[in-house]
Amino acid sequence: MGHGNSNKLYITHAEHAGEFGQHSASSGYKAKLQGSDPRVQTPFDCCALSFQPFSHPVCARNADGTGFVFDLVNIIPWLKQHNNTNPITKEPLAPADLISLHYSRKTSGEIHDPISFKPFSEHSHIVAIATTGNVFLAESIKGGKDLLEDAKFKKEDVITLQNPHGLPPLSTTNTTAAIVKKDEKSKPATVKVISEVKGKATVPWNISPYSSGAPGASLTSTSVDPQTRSSQLLWDEEELMFEEMSNPPKGKGKEKDVGKRRAYVRVVTSLGASLNLELYCDKAPKTCYNFLMLARAGKYDNCLFHRLVPGFMVQTGDPTGTGSGGESHWGTPFRDEYDMRGAAKHDSRGIVAMANKGAGTNTSQFYVTFKATPNLDNKHTVFGKLVGGDDVLDALEKLPRKDGTERPAKPVQITEVIIHQDPFEAYKTRLARKLARRAEAQDDSKKQPDKIQGDDINWFGVKVGTGDSAFGGGAAGVGVGKYLGVKRPLDQVTPGVQANDVGDDAKKKRKIGFGNFDSW
């Protein structure tokens, strides 16, 4: 049940707080110190100008209801020297605008709330009353009355001095700063904001079905900023590319696709010849991508073959030429890929693999073997092999070495790396086309369909939105509606004959149909 190799039925303290758990009491505090926190602010008992503990605290009020605490002996010389300018907000600040603050202290000098006697800390929500200058915790002024002076105050009189958890300040915006001129037209801006909110946000193509867990983390941790909306996790675009590159397509003829998922490069050396390499992008995608990106950036140009062991291998890829330098494409060491399914082995001469200093320390250095070295399997990632230039490899193996070292006596370096085929670039091109087609499809779906003639006529033959017939007052048309404007044969009177003359004949005839409904 335990982490790692432990078979115990419980989690030990070392597992809980060690390499696998990272749940020690100070882990959150250390992570907070290492990461950049946008809420880092001046300590509540220090001057915002000198960053030293204050002796005569005064407050400079801001338009948003917050305030900065200064020491009187520091802020007055500043205002005189800088023409009455706030040192933090750069807004005008006169000495008369400063509000004297009154802190309650214990005999030990610790600042506390005068009502609940709770000591102030970096996590406290501290406010001050502008009319009296008394400083409280936010929970002690909910009644709207300063209990020390027995004086009522308005909501606008509350100044937020510290609110570390990002909650809305208890005070409201200054009324003088919040007044909007009547002649300003704000309706168009409001309509624009509402339309922006209603507009459907573009869904990223690499979105995952899983949640990022930010709301849950902010609910259970005090060191995470509060999150109220759930957000989905985004897959790493490069990892998706590596996964597709390592998974061969299924179906007939998939063997022919192997060459399309491999890269071919030519390493030009100062010996006047080149090493032709085939890179296994399907077996070690991240390692091959790192090599190709470094080659495109010219990081391998003028790199020395700094280590030579005849009968074993030759090593290069360090821009410094010392054997201890080099960085990956991402600037940090990346993982090994010798444990992937179908990973290549050191089974022949001319194998190209990554040099490292241990597990997960791959950067830019690589080596080419002179013979099969199965002892390096599961220790170094093989990402290619030599497919041309055996004579160059033989010449490298025969180079003389300096006495007592593994460095070649004659400096041989890589002139340039020429890329002939890069499957990752082909993948990016396909992805760009796919996203472009998806964007076009979304644009087409937003467009209104073209109006087709006859779409505005219902099955009664009447135009939608009007009471007019679509067939010109009883003329023969199409559809069921063509019968509605035509008189029935039995109701028609023969021209030139009176209605009374045909009355008897009409009685003798058998009635057919429902008759005339004009009188209804």
C-alpha positions as CSV (number, residue, x, y, z in Angstrom):
1,M,0.0,0.0,0.0
2,G,2.9,2.3,0.7
3,H,4.7,4.4,-1.8
4,G,7.8,3.2,-3.6
5,N,9.0,-0.3,-2.8
6,S,7.4,-0.5,0.6
7,N,4.9,-3.4,1.2
8,K,3.6,-2.1,4.5
9,L,-0.1,-1.6,5.0
10,Y,0.3,1.9,6.1
11,I,2.2,5.0,5.0
12,T,5.2,5.8,7.0
13,H,6.3,9.2,8.1
14,A,9.3,9.1,5.7
15,E,6.9,8.3,2.8
16,H,4.5,10.9,3.8
17,A,7.1,13.7,4.1
18,G,9.9,12.4,1.8
19,E,10.5,11.9,-1.8
20,F,7.1,10.5,-2.8
21,G,4.8,12.3,-0.5
22,Q,6.2,15.9,-0.1
23,H,3.6,16.5,2.6
24,S,5.9,17.9,5.3
25,A,4.7,20.7,7.5
26,S,7.0,23.1,5.8
27,S,6.6,22.0,2.2
28,G,3.8,24.5,1.5
29,Y,5.9,27.3,3.1
30,K,8.9,26.4,1.1
31,A,6.9,26.3,-2.2
32,K,5.5,29.7,-1.4
33,L,9.0,31.1,-0.9
34,Q,10.3,29.6,-4.2
35,G,7.3,30.7,-6.3
36,S,6.5,34.3,-7.2
37,D,3.4,35.4,-5.3
38,P,1.5,38.4,-6.8
39,R,0.2,39.1,-3.3
40,V,3.6,39.8,-1.7
41,Q,3.2,43.1,0.2
42,T,4.8,45.2,2.9
43,P,4.5,43.7,6.4
44,F,1.6,45.3,8.3
45,D,3.8,46.8,11.0
46,C,6.3,48.4,8.6
47,C,6.4,51.6,6.6
48,A,5.7,51.2,2.9
49,L,8.4,53.7,2.1
50,S,11.4,52.6,4.3
51,F,10.2,49.0,4.9
52,Q,11.2,49.4,8.6
53,P,8.9,49.2,11.6
54,F,7.0,52.5,12.0
55,S,6.8,54.6,15.2
56,H,4.3,57.3,14.0
57,P,2.0,55.5,11.5
58,V,-0.1,57.5,9.1
59,C,-2.3,56.3,6.2
60,A,-2.5,57.5,2.6
61,R,-6.0,56.7,1.3
62,N,-6.5,55.4,-2.2
63,A,-9.5,55.9,-4.5
64,D,-10.5,52.2,-4.3
65,G,-10.9,52.1,-0.6
66,T,-7.4,50.7,0.3
67,G,-4.6,52.5,1.9
68,F,-0.8,52.4,2.4
69,V,0.8,52.9,5.8
70,F,3.8,55.2,6.1
71,D,5.9,56.5,8.9
72,L,5.4,60.2,9.4
73,V,9.1,60.9,9.7
74,N,9.6,59.3,6.3
75,I,6.7,60.4,4.2
76,I,6.9,64.2,5.0
77,P,10.4,64.6,3.6
78,W,9.4,62.6,0.6
79,L,6.4,64.8,-0.1
80,K,8.5,67.9,0.2
81,Q,11.2,66.5,-2.1
82,H,8.8,65.1,-4.8
83,N,6.2,67.8,-5.0
84,N,3.4,66.1,-2.9
85,T,3.4,62.8,-4.9
86,N,2.4,59.4,-3.5
87,P,5.5,57.2,-3.7
88,I,3.5,54.1,-4.6
89,T,0.5,55.2,-6.7
90,K,2.2,58.4,-8.1
91,E,-1.1,60.3,-7.4
92,P,-1.2,63.7,-5.7
93,L,-0.9,63.5,-2.0
94,A,-0.8,66.5,0.4
95,P,0.4,66.3,4.0
96,A,-3.1,67.3,5.1
97,D,-4.6,64.2,3.5
98,L,-2.6,61.8,5.7
99,I,-4.7,60.1,8.4
100,S,-3.0,59.4,11.8
101,L,-3.4,55.7,12.8
102,H,-3.8,54.4,16.3
103,Y,-2.6,50.8,16.9
104,S,-3.3,48.8,20.0
105,R,-0.2,47.1,21.4
106,K,0.4,44.6,24.2
107,T,3.1,45.1,26.8
108,S,5.4,43.0,24.7
109,G,4.9,45.4,21.7
110,E,2.8,43.0,19.7
111,I,0.0,44.7,17.7
112,H,-3.4,43.2,18.3
113,D,-7.1,43.9,17.7
114,P,-8.5,46.1,20.5
115,I,-11.9,44.3,20.6
116,S,-11.1,40.6,20.2
117,F,-7.4,40.9,21.4
118,K,-6.4,38.7,18.5
119,P,-2.8,39.4,17.3
120,F,-2.2,40.7,13.8
121,S,-0.4,38.5,11.3
122,E,0.4,38.4,7.6
123,H,-2.9,36.5,7.1
124,S,-5.1,39.1,8.9
125,H,-7.7,41.3,7.3
126,I,-6.8,44.7,8.8
127,V,-8.9,47.8,8.3
128,A,-8.8,51.4,9.7
129,I,-11.6,53.9,10.4
130,A,-10.9,57.2,8.6
131,T,-12.8,59.3,11.1
132,T,-11.1,58.1,14.2
133,G,-7.9,56.5,12.9
134,N,-8.3,53.3,15.0
135,V,-7.1,50.0,13.5
136,F,-9.2,46.8,13.8
137,L,-9.6,43.4,12.3
138,A,-12.4,43.4,9.7
139,E,-14.5,41.1,11.9
140,S,-14.6,43.6,14.7
141,I,-16.4,46.5,12.8
142,K,-19.4,44.6,11.5
143,G,-21.7,46.7,13.6
144,G,-20.9,50.0,11.9
145,K,-19.7,51.5,15.1
146,D,-16.2,52.3,16.5
147,L,-16.4,50.7,19.9
148,L,-13.3,52.5,21.2
149,E,-14.7,56.0,20.5
150,D,-18.3,55.0,20.6
151,A,-18.8,56.7,17.3
152,K,-20.7,55.5,14.2
153,F,-19.0,55.5,10.8
154,K,-20.1,55.1,7.3
155,K,-19.1,52.3,4.9
156,E,-17.0,54.8,3.0
157,D,-14.9,55.5,6.1
158,V,-13.4,52.0,6.2
159,I,-9.9,51.8,4.7
160,T,-8.4,48.3,3.9
161,L,-4.8,48.2,5.0
162,Q,-4.2,44.5,4.4
163,N,-6.3,41.8,2.8
164,P,-4.0,38.9,1.8
165,H,-6.6,36.4,0.6
166,G,-7.9,38.5,-2.3
167,L,-11.4,39.0,-0.9
168,P,-13.3,42.1,-1.8
169,P,-12.4,45.0,0.5
170,L,-14.9,45.9,3.1
171,S,-14.9,49.5,2.1
172,T,-16.5,50.9,-1.0
173,T,-15.0,53.0,-3.7
174,N,-14.5,56.6,-2.8
175,T,-17.6,58.6,-3.7
176,T,-15.7,61.5,-5.1
177,A,-13.7,59.2,-7.4
178,A,-16.8,57.1,-8.3
179,I,-19.0,60.0,-9.5
180,V,-19.6,59.7,-13.2
181,K,-20.6,62.7,-15.3
182,K,-24.2,62.7,-16.4
183,D,-23.3,63.7,-20.0
184,E,-21.1,60.6,-20.4
185,K,-22.9,57.9,-22.4
186,S,-22.2,54.5,-20.8
187,K,-24.9,52.5,-22.6
188,P,-22.9,51.5,-25.6
189,A,-20.0,50.3,-23.4
190,T,-22.5,48.2,-21.3
191,V,-23.9,46.6,-24.4
192,K,-20.4,45.8,-25.6
193,V,-19.6,44.1,-22.3
194,I,-22.7,42.1,-22.3
195,S,-22.1,40.9,-25.9
196,E,-18.6,39.9,-24.9
197,V,-19.9,37.9,-22.0
198,K,-22.5,36.2,-24.1
199,G,-20.1,35.4,-26.9
200,K,-18.9,31.8,-26.8
201,A,-15.3,31.5,-26.0
202,T,-13.1,29.6,-28.4
203,V,-12.4,26.0,-27.2
204,P,-8.7,25.1,-27.5
205,W,-8.0,22.1,-29.7
206,N,-5.8,20.5,-27.0
207,I,-8.4,20.6,-24.2
208,S,-8.8,17.5,-22.1
209,P,-11.9,16.0,-20.4
210,Y,-10.4,16.4,-17.0
211,S,-10.6,19.3,-14.6
212,S,-7.5,21.3,-13.6
213,G,-8.5,20.9,-9.9
214,A,-7.9,24.6,-9.1
215,P,-11.3,25.1,-7.3
216,G,-10.7,22.1,-5.1
217,A,-7.2,23.1,-4.3
218,S,-8.2,26.6,-3.4
219,L,-10.9,25.3,-1.2
220,T,-8.6,23.0,0.8
221,S,-5.4,25.1,0.8
222,T,-4.7,28.5,2.2
223,S,-1.7,29.1,0.0
224,V,-3.7,28.9,-3.3
225,D,-5.7,31.9,-4.6
226,P,-9.5,31.4,-4.4
227,Q,-11.0,29.9,-7.6
228,T,-14.7,29.8,-8.1
229,R,-15.0,28.5,-11.7
230,S,-14.0,25.1,-12.9
231,S,-11.5,24.9,-15.7
232,Q,-10.5,22.0,-17.8
233,L,-7.0,20.8,-18.1
234,L,-5.1,21.4,-21.3
235,W,-2.9,18.7,-22.8
236,D,0.7,19.7,-23.6
237,E,0.9,20.3,-27.4
238,E,4.3,18.7,-27.7
239,E,3.3,15.7,-25.7
240,L,0.4,15.1,-28.0
241,M,2.8,15.3,-30.9
242,F,5.2,12.9,-29.3
243,E,2.3,10.5,-28.6
244,E,1.0,10.5,-32.2
245,M,4.6,10.1,-33.5
246,S,5.2,7.0,-31.3
247,N,1.9,5.3,-32.1
248,P,2.0,3.8,-35.6
249,P,-1.2,4.0,-37.7
250,K,-3.2,0.8,-37.8
251,G,-4.3,-1.0,-41.0
252,K,-2.9,-2.3,-44.2
253,G,0.4,-0.8,-45.5
254,K,1.4,0.6,-42.1
255,E,4.9,-0.7,-42.6
256,K,5.3,1.8,-45.5
257,D,4.7,4.6,-43.1
258,V,7.7,4.0,-40.9
259,G,10.0,6.1,-43.2
260,K,7.6,9.0,-42.9
261,R,8.0,9.0,-39.1
262,R,11.7,9.1,-39.1
263,A,14.1,12.0,-39.7
264,Y,17.2,12.0,-41.9
265,V,20.1,14.4,-41.2
266,R,23.6,14.9,-42.5
267,V,26.3,15.9,-39.9
268,V,29.1,17.7,-41.8
269,T,32.5,17.4,-40.1
270,S,35.8,19.2,-40.5
271,L,37.3,16.1,-42.0
272,G,35.7,17.0,-45.3
273,A,33.0,14.2,-45.2
274,S,29.7,13.7,-43.4
275,L,27.9,11.3,-41.2
276,N,24.4,10.4,-42.4
277,L,22.1,9.6,-39.6
278,E,18.6,8.1,-39.4
279,L,16.7,9.3,-36.3
280,Y,14.0,7.1,-34.7
281,C,11.3,9.6,-34.2
282,D,8.8,6.8,-33.6
283,K,10.9,5.2,-30.8
284,A,12.3,8.2,-29.1
285,P,10.2,11.2,-30.2
286,K,11.2,13.7,-27.5
287,T,14.9,12.9,-27.9
288,C,14.8,13.3,-31.7
289,Y,12.7,16.5,-31.4
290,N,15.4,17.9,-29.0
291,F,18.2,17.0,-31.5
292,L,16.3,18.5,-34.5
293,M,15.4,21.7,-32.7
294,L,19.0,22.2,-31.5
295,A,20.2,21.6,-35.0
296,R,17.8,24.1,-36.5
297,A,19.0,26.7,-34.0
298,G,22.7,26.0,-34.9
299,K,23.6,24.8,-31.4
300,Y,25.7,21.9,-32.9
301,D,27.7,24.1,-35.3
302,N,31.4,24.2,-34.4
303,C,31.0,21.5,-31.6
304,L,34.1,19.5,-31.0
305,F,34.3,15.7,-30.7
306,H,35.7,16.1,-27.2
307,R,35.8,12.5,-26.1
308,L,37.2,9.5,-28.0
309,V,37.5,5.9,-26.8
310,P,38.6,3.6,-29.7
311,G,36.6,0.4,-29.8
312,F,33.8,2.0,-27.8
313,M,32.4,5.4,-28.9
314,V,33.1,9.0,-29.8
315,Q,31.1,11.8,-28.1
316,T,30.1,15.4,-29.1
317,G,27.3,17.9,-28.7
318,D,28.9,20.2,-26.1
319,P,29.1,23.8,-27.3
320,T,31.8,24.6,-24.7
321,G,34.0,21.7,-25.8
322,T,34.7,20.6,-22.2
323,G,32.2,17.7,-21.9
324,S,30.3,19.3,-19.0
325,G,28.2,21.9,-20.9
326,G,25.2,21.9,-23.1
327,E,21.5,22.6,-22.7
328,S,18.4,20.9,-24.1
329,H,15.9,22.7,-26.4
330,W,13.7,23.5,-23.3
331,G,16.7,24.7,-21.2
332,T,16.3,21.9,-18.6
333,P,17.2,18.2,-18.7
334,F,14.5,15.9,-20.0
335,R,13.4,12.4,-19.4
336,D,14.9,9.1,-20.8
337,E,13.0,7.1,-23.4
338,Y,14.8,3.8,-23.2
339,D,11.9,2.2,-21.4
340,M,9.3,3.0,-24.1
341,R,7.7,0.2,-26.1
342,G,9.9,-0.9,-28.9
343,A,12.9,1.2,-27.8
344,A,16.1,0.7,-29.8
345,K,19.1,-1.0,-28.3
346,H,22.9,-0.7,-28.6
347,D,23.1,-3.8,-30.9
348,S,25.4,-2.7,-33.7
349,R,28.1,-0.3,-34.8
350,G,27.0,3.3,-35.6
351,I,24.3,3.6,-32.9
352,V,23.5,7.2,-31.9
353,A,22.4,7.7,-28.3
354,M,22.2,10.4,-25.7
355,A,25.0,11.0,-23.1
356,N,23.9,11.7,-19.6
357,K,25.0,12.0,-16.0
358,G,22.2,9.7,-14.7
359,A,18.5,9.1,-15.0
360,G,16.6,12.0,-16.5
361,T,19.6,14.3,-17.2
362,N,19.6,14.4,-21.0
363,T,20.7,17.7,-22.5
364,S,22.5,18.1,-25.9
365,Q,25.5,15.7,-25.8
366,F,25.3,12.5,-27.8
367,Y,27.7,9.7,-28.9
368,V,28.2,7.3,-31.8
369,T,29.3,3.7,-30.9
370,F,32.1,1.8,-32.7
371,K,30.6,-1.6,-31.8
372,A,27.6,-3.1,-30.1
373,T,27.4,-2.1,-26.4
374,P,24.6,-3.9,-24.7
375,N,25.8,-2.8,-21.3
376,L,24.5,0.7,-22.1
377,D,20.9,-0.6,-22.6
378,N,18.4,0.8,-20.2
379,K,20.9,3.5,-19.2
380,H,21.1,5.7,-22.3
381,T,18.4,6.6,-24.9
382,V,19.1,5.3,-28.4
383,F,17.5,7.7,-30.9
384,G,19.3,6.9,-34.3
385,K,21.9,5.0,-36.2
386,L,24.5,5.6,-38.9
387,V,23.2,4.9,-42.4
388,G,26.1,6.5,-44.4
389,G,29.6,7.7,-43.8
390,D,31.3,4.6,-42.4
391,D,34.6,5.8,-43.6
392,V,34.2,9.0,-41.5
393,L,33.4,6.9,-38.4
394,D,36.5,4.8,-39.1
395,A,38.6,8.0,-39.4
396,L,37.3,9.3,-36.1
397,E,38.2,6.0,-34.4
398,K,41.7,6.2,-35.7
399,L,42.4,9.7,-34.5
400,P,45.3,10.0,-32.0
401,R,44.6,11.0,-28.5
402,K,46.4,13.2,-26.0
403,D,48.5,11.4,-23.5
404,G,46.5,10.3,-20.4
405,T,43.2,11.7,-21.7
406,E,40.3,10.8,-23.9
407,R,40.5,14.0,-26.0
408,P,41.6,13.7,-29.6
409,A,45.0,15.3,-30.3
410,K,43.6,16.7,-33.6
411,P,40.5,18.9,-33.1
412,V,37.7,17.7,-35.2
413,Q,34.4,19.5,-35.1
414,I,30.9,19.5,-36.6
415,T,30.7,22.2,-39.3
416,E,26.9,22.1,-39.7
417,V,23.9,19.8,-39.4
418,I,21.6,19.6,-42.5
419,I,18.1,18.3,-42.0
420,H,16.7,16.4,-45.1
421,Q,13.5,15.1,-43.5
422,D,11.7,16.2,-40.4
423,P,8.4,14.4,-39.5
424,F,7.7,16.9,-36.7
425,E,7.5,19.8,-39.2
426,A,5.1,17.7,-41.4
427,Y,3.0,17.0,-38.3
428,K,2.8,20.8,-37.5
429,T,1.8,21.5,-41.1
430,R,-1.0,18.9,-40.9
431,L,-2.2,20.3,-37.6
432,A,-2.2,23.9,-38.9
433,R,-4.3,22.8,-41.9
434,K,-6.7,20.9,-39.6
435,L,-7.2,23.8,-37.3
436,A,-7.7,26.1,-40.3
437,R,-10.4,23.8,-41.7
438,R,-12.0,23.7,-38.3
439,A,-12.0,27.5,-38.0
440,E,-13.6,27.7,-41.5
441,A,-16.3,25.3,-40.5
442,Q,-17.1,27.3,-37.4
443,D,-17.3,30.5,-39.5
444,D,-19.6,28.8,-42.0
445,S,-21.9,27.6,-39.2
446,K,-22.2,31.1,-37.8
447,K,-23.2,32.5,-41.2
448,Q,-26.9,32.6,-42.0
449,P,-27.9,30.2,-44.8
450,D,-28.8,31.6,-48.1
451,K,-32.5,32.2,-48.6
452,I,-34.1,29.8,-51.1
453,Q,-37.1,30.8,-53.1
454,G,-40.3,29.4,-51.6
455,D,-39.0,29.1,-48.0
456,D,-41.2,31.9,-46.9
457,I,-44.5,30.2,-48.1
458,N,-46.4,27.9,-45.7
459,W,-48.4,24.9,-46.9
460,F,-51.5,27.0,-47.2
461,G,-49.9,29.0,-49.9
462,V,-49.6,32.2,-47.9
463,K,-46.4,34.1,-47.4
464,V,-45.1,34.0,-43.9
465,G,-45.6,37.4,-42.1
466,T,-48.3,38.6,-44.6
467,G,-51.9,37.7,-45.4
468,D,-51.4,37.7,-49.2
469,S,-51.5,34.6,-51.2
470,A,-48.4,33.5,-53.0
471,F,-50.4,32.6,-56.1
472,G,-52.0,35.9,-57.1
473,G,-55.6,35.8,-55.9
474,G,-56.7,32.3,-56.7
475,A,-54.5,31.5,-59.7
476,A,-53.3,27.9,-59.9
477,G,-50.1,27.4,-58.0
478,V,-48.2,24.6,-56.5
479,G,-48.7,22.5,-53.4
480,V,-51.9,22.1,-51.3
481,G,-52.6,25.8,-51.3
482,K,-53.5,25.8,-55.0
483,Y,-57.0,24.5,-54.2
484,L,-57.8,27.2,-51.7
485,G,-58.4,30.0,-54.2
486,V,-60.3,27.9,-56.8
487,K,-64.2,27.9,-56.9
488,R,-65.8,24.5,-56.9
489,P,-67.6,23.5,-60.2
490,L,-71.0,23.0,-58.6
491,D,-71.0,26.5,-57.3
492,Q,-70.2,28.1,-60.6
493,V,-73.1,29.5,-62.7
494,T,-73.2,29.1,-66.5
495,P,-72.8,32.5,-68.2
496,G,-76.0,33.8,-69.7
497,V,-78.3,31.6,-67.6
498,Q,-80.2,33.0,-64.5
499,A,-80.0,31.3,-61.2
500,N,-83.7,30.5,-61.1
501,D,-83.5,28.6,-64.4
502,V,-81.0,26.1,-63.1
503,G,-82.6,25.7,-59.7
504,D,-84.7,22.7,-60.6
505,D,-82.0,20.9,-62.4
506,A,-79.7,21.5,-59.4
507,K,-82.2,19.9,-57.0
508,K,-82.4,16.8,-59.2
509,K,-78.7,16.4,-59.3
510,R,-76.9,14.6,-56.5
511,K,-75.0,16.9,-54.3
512,I,-71.3,16.2,-54.1
513,G,-68.9,17.8,-51.6
514,F,-69.5,20.0,-48.6
515,G,-71.0,23.0,-50.3
516,N,-70.0,26.6,-50.1
517,F,-68.7,28.0,-46.8
518,D,-68.6,31.7,-47.9
519,S,-71.4,32.6,-45.5
520,W,-69.5,31.3,-42.4
